[in-house]
Amino acid sequence: MKKSTTSKWIFICLGGIIMFIISFTLIYDLLIPDVCYYHTHEMNSFMSLFYSAGPADNGHPAPNLTNFLVSFVFGGIIGYVTYYLINKIHLIKN
């Protein structure tokens, strides 16, 4: 793979999008097995940092802006590292 700014940003954006999808599906289901639990119980500080349970969501936890930003940043970092490793392996082979 030839080094280019476009391919680097494609990897970063794809990593962010993939991490965003994983966070909003798999991690959400692992952290919150029963969404109705929070109708009568208070969320702990970790949960309230990444999820909000307001009247708009009928008391069910929903990912908030912090969750989105952290997911996209970690995904972008993973995408950049993947881009870097692919370029490094490709340069070693040539």
ABEGO torsion letter per residue (X at the ends): XBBBAAAAAAAAAAAAAAAAAAAAAAAAAAABABAAAAAABBBBAAAAAABBBBAAAGGBBBBBAAAAAAAAAAAAAAAAAAAAAAAAAAAAAX
